[in-house]
Amino acid sequence: MFLWFSELNPTVQALIGGLFTWGLTALGAATVFFFKRIDKHVLNMMLGFAAGVMIAASFWSLLAPSIEFSEQNGQIPWLAPAVGFLFGGLFIRLLDFVVPHLHLNEKHEKAEGPQTQLQKSTLLFLAITLHNIPEGLAIGVAFGAASLGLGDASLIGAVGLAIGIGIQNMPEGAALSVPLRGEGMSRKRAFHYGQLSAIVEPLAAVIGAGAVLLIQPILPYALAFAAGAMIFVVVEELIPESQSSGSTDLATLGLMVGFVVMMILDVALG
């Protein structure tokens, strides 16, 4: 099975990885068929877990290889990672500025981006979708790097990254669909919004892999760009939301567990 997968074009591998993470988002969103509400403490712990996975993936799967590739290419080891990292954060900030969206636990009047008459459910969906973009890019860049055979990048490591992101997508799917159900939306429609929020990941994964394969010198920048985008999402959205209802200790423990899970995946499979 894995031999068959290893012989595929890297963009196809990235597409499959993105579809996998989308599928796990749908699995998490399916929670809405069994529960109308999720305890706030549990939800905060789930969001903390997602933040921990993204932080660990940003370093071990993206920034560390970016530094290594820069050094191998005779470049200043920190330059490309630093530039790419900052531009990744600026990219998400730009999307925040031009796309109307609303974070979890916020009232409609606190929506960010351009003024709009969109419903709260649509704004929540757009917020989750925005932070799924860097996850898809990270998957694509990882598969592209693995195909180039540079440094310690490996296909198994890219698969491990996809697995880690997929695991943290499950609570994210539930974190969107269940609150929408609690606000009176039908189970079917709430599930639809929850799973649809990750549909950008397969597309972003293909774009990330394709960019790296077409322009190999951008690889260190691309890896760091994905890391910067993910860290921006973690600090701007996931951590504040996980700490918003008083269960800070549970949220922090969730973050630490998520970090350790992703670290183990990356070290064991990379």
matplotlib code that plots the C-alpha trace (Angstrom):
import matplotlib.pyplot as plt

x = [0.0, 2.7, 4.9, 2.0, 1.6, 5.4, 5.3, 2.6, 3.4, 4.1, 1.1, -1.1, 0.3, -0.3, -3.9, -4.5, -3.0, -5.3, -8.3, -7.3, -7.3, -10.6, -12.1, -11.0, -12.6, -15.8, -15.5, -15.2, -18.1, -20.2, -20.2, -23.2, -25.3, -24.8, -24.4, -26.2, -23.7, -20.1, -19.0, -17.0, -14.1, -13.9, -14.1, -11.3, -9.2, -9.8, -8.8, -5.7, -4.8, -5.2, -2.9, -0.2, -0.2, 0.2, 3.0, 5.0, 4.4, 5.5, 8.9, 9.8, 8.1, 8.6, 11.1, 13.8, 13.9, 13.8, 16.9, 18.7, 17.9, 19.2, 22.4, 22.8, 22.4, 25.2, 22.8, 22.7, 20.9, 18.4, 17.6, 15.1, 13.4, 13.0, 11.7, 9.3, 8.0, 7.2, 5.6, 3.4, 2.0, 1.5, -0.3, -2.9, -3.2, -4.0, -6.7, -8.1, -8.3, -10.1, -12.3, -15.2, -15.2, -16.1, -14.2, -15.8, -17.5, -17.8, -20.9, -21.9, -21.1, -17.4, -16.9, -13.6, -12.8, -15.0, -18.5, -21.0, -24.6, -23.5, -25.1, -23.1, -22.9, -21.3, -18.8, -17.8, -17.3, -15.1, -13.0, -12.3, -11.7, -9.1, -6.9, -7.2, -5.3, -1.9, -2.5, -3.1, 0.0, 2.1, 1.1, 1.8, 5.2, 6.2, 5.3, 7.1, 10.2, 10.2, 10.1, 13.3, 15.2, 16.8, 18.1, 16.0, 12.8, 11.1, 7.8, 7.1, 7.7, 5.2, 2.7, 3.3, 2.6, -0.7, -1.7, -1.0, -2.9, -5.7, -5.9, -6.2, -8.8, -11.2, -11.8, -11.9, -14.8, -16.7, -15.8, -17.7, -20.6, -21.8, -22.0, -24.0, -26.4, -26.7, -27.8, -30.7, -29.3, -30.3, -27.8, -27.4, -26.7, -24.3, -22.4, -22.2, -20.7, -18.2, -16.8, -16.9, -14.5, -11.6, -12.3, -9.6, -6.9, -6.7, -6.5, -3.9, -1.9, -1.7, -0.7, 2.1, 3.5, 3.3, 5.0, 8.0, 8.4, 8.2, 10.6, 12.9, 14.9, 11.8, 11.6, 13.2, 10.9, 7.8, 8.4, 8.9, 5.9, 3.6, 5.0, 4.5, 1.0, 0.1, 1.7, -0.2, -3.5, -2.5, -1.6, -4.4, -7.2, -6.8, -5.0, -7.3, -10.4, -9.2, -8.6, -11.8, -14.1, -12.0, -10.7, -7.2, -5.5, -7.3, -6.7, -3.0, -2.8, -4.5, -2.0, 0.9, -0.6, -1.1, 2.5, 3.8, 1.6, 2.9, 6.5, 6.3, 4.7, 7.4, 10.4, 9.2, 8.1, 10.4]
y = [0.0, 2.5, 1.5, 2.3, 5.7, 6.4, 6.1, 8.7, 12.2, 14.5, 16.8, 13.7, 12.7, 16.2, 16.0, 12.7, 14.1, 17.1, 14.9, 12.8, 15.9, 17.0, 13.6, 13.8, 17.3, 15.7, 13.0, 15.6, 17.5, 14.4, 14.7, 17.0, 14.0, 12.8, 15.9, 19.3, 20.9, 20.4, 21.4, 24.6, 23.0, 20.1, 22.4, 24.6, 21.5, 20.4, 23.8, 23.8, 20.4, 21.7, 24.6, 22.3, 20.2, 23.2, 24.7, 21.4, 20.9, 24.4, 23.8, 20.1, 19.7, 23.1, 25.5, 23.0, 21.7, 25.2, 26.1, 22.9, 23.4, 27.0, 25.8, 23.1, 25.6, 27.8, 30.5, 32.3, 29.6, 32.0, 34.4, 32.4, 30.9, 34.3, 36.0, 33.2, 33.0, 36.7, 36.7, 33.7, 35.7, 38.7, 36.6, 35.4, 39.0, 40.2, 37.5, 38.5, 42.1, 41.3, 38.3, 38.9, 36.3, 35.7, 33.8, 31.2, 32.6, 36.1, 38.1, 39.0, 42.6, 41.7, 40.2, 41.1, 42.2, 44.2, 45.1, 42.6, 41.3, 37.7, 35.4, 34.4, 30.8, 31.9, 34.2, 31.3, 29.1, 31.6, 32.0, 28.2, 28.1, 30.8, 28.9, 25.7, 27.3, 27.2, 23.6, 22.6, 24.6, 22.9, 19.4, 20.3, 21.8, 18.8, 16.3, 18.6, 18.7, 14.9, 14.4, 16.5, 14.3, 17.2, 17.0, 14.9, 15.5, 12.2, 10.9, 9.2, 12.6, 14.2, 11.5, 12.0, 15.8, 15.0, 12.6, 15.2, 17.9, 15.5, 14.5, 18.2, 18.8, 16.4, 18.7, 21.7, 20.2, 19.5, 23.0, 24.5, 22.1, 21.6, 25.3, 25.9, 23.1, 24.7, 27.9, 26.1, 25.0, 21.6, 18.7, 18.2, 21.8, 22.2, 19.1, 20.6, 23.8, 21.9, 19.6, 22.2, 24.4, 22.1, 21.8, 24.4, 22.0, 19.6, 22.7, 24.5, 21.2, 20.9, 24.6, 24.1, 21.0, 22.4, 25.7, 23.8, 21.5, 24.3, 26.6, 24.6, 27.5, 28.8, 25.6, 27.1, 30.1, 28.0, 25.8, 28.8, 30.6, 27.7, 27.7, 31.5, 31.3, 28.4, 30.2, 33.4, 31.4, 29.7, 33.0, 35.1, 32.6, 29.1, 30.1, 33.1, 31.0, 28.1, 30.4, 32.3, 30.4, 30.2, 26.7, 27.9, 24.9, 22.4, 24.3, 24.6, 20.9, 20.2, 22.3, 20.4, 17.0, 18.2, 19.4, 16.1, 14.0, 15.9, 15.9, 12.1, 11.7, 13.9, 12.3, 8.7, 9.0, 11.6]
z = [0.0, 1.0, -2.0, -4.3, -2.5, -2.7, -6.5, -7.0, -8.3, -5.2, -6.1, -6.1, -2.8, -1.4, -2.8, -1.0, 2.2, 2.0, 1.3, 4.4, 6.6, 5.1, 5.9, 9.5, 9.7, 8.5, 11.1, 13.8, 12.4, 12.5, 16.3, 15.8, 15.0, 18.6, 20.7, 20.6, 22.8, 23.9, 27.4, 27.2, 29.2, 26.8, 23.8, 25.2, 25.8, 22.2, 20.8, 23.0, 21.6, 18.1, 19.0, 20.4, 17.3, 15.0, 17.1, 17.1, 13.4, 12.6, 14.2, 13.6, 10.2, 8.7, 10.3, 11.2, 7.6, 6.3, 8.3, 7.2, 3.5, 3.6, 5.2, 2.5, -0.3, 1.1, 2.2, 5.5, 7.6, 9.3, 6.4, 4.3, 7.4, 9.0, 5.8, 5.0, 8.5, 8.7, 5.3, 6.3, 9.2, 7.0, 4.5, 7.1, 8.4, 4.9, 4.6, 7.9, 6.6, 3.3, 4.3, 6.7, 9.5, 13.1, 15.8, 18.0, 21.2, 19.7, 19.0, 15.5, 15.9, 16.6, 13.1, 11.6, 8.0, 5.7, 7.0, 5.8, 6.3, 6.2, 8.8, 11.9, 10.7, 7.5, 9.3, 11.7, 8.7, 7.0, 10.1, 10.4, 6.6, 6.8, 9.3, 7.3, 4.4, 6.0, 7.1, 3.5, 2.4, 5.0, 3.8, 0.2, 0.9, 3.0, 0.2, -2.3, -0.1, 0.3, -3.4, -3.9, -1.5, 0.4, 3.9, 6.3, 4.5, 3.9, 2.5, 5.9, 7.6, 5.2, 5.9, 9.6, 9.2, 7.4, 10.1, 12.8, 11.1, 10.5, 14.2, 15.2, 12.5, 14.2, 17.2, 14.9, 12.9, 16.1, 17.4, 14.5, 13.8, 17.4, 18.4, 15.2, 16.2, 19.6, 18.0, 16.3, 13.0, 11.8, 12.4, 8.7, 7.9, 10.9, 9.7, 6.2, 7.5, 9.7, 7.1, 4.3, 6.3, 5.4, 1.7, 1.1, 2.5, -0.6, -2.9, -0.8, -0.5, -4.3, -4.6, -2.0, -3.6, -7.1, -6.1, -4.5, -7.5, -10.1, -8.2, -6.0, -4.6, -2.8, -0.7, 2.5, 2.1, 1.5, 4.5, 6.8, 5.2, 6.1, 9.6, 10.0, 8.8, 11.2, 14.2, 13.4, 13.5, 16.8, 18.6, 17.0, 17.2, 18.8, 22.1, 22.9, 22.1, 24.2, 27.2, 26.9, 29.3, 32.5, 31.9, 31.3, 33.0, 30.8, 27.7, 28.5, 29.3, 26.0, 24.2, 25.8, 24.9, 21.3, 21.1, 22.5, 20.1, 17.1, 18.3, 18.7, 15.2, 13.6, 15.4, 15.1, 11.4, 10.2]

ax = plt.figure().add_subplot(projection="3d")
ax.plot(x, y, z, "-o")
ax.set_aspect("equal")
plt.show()
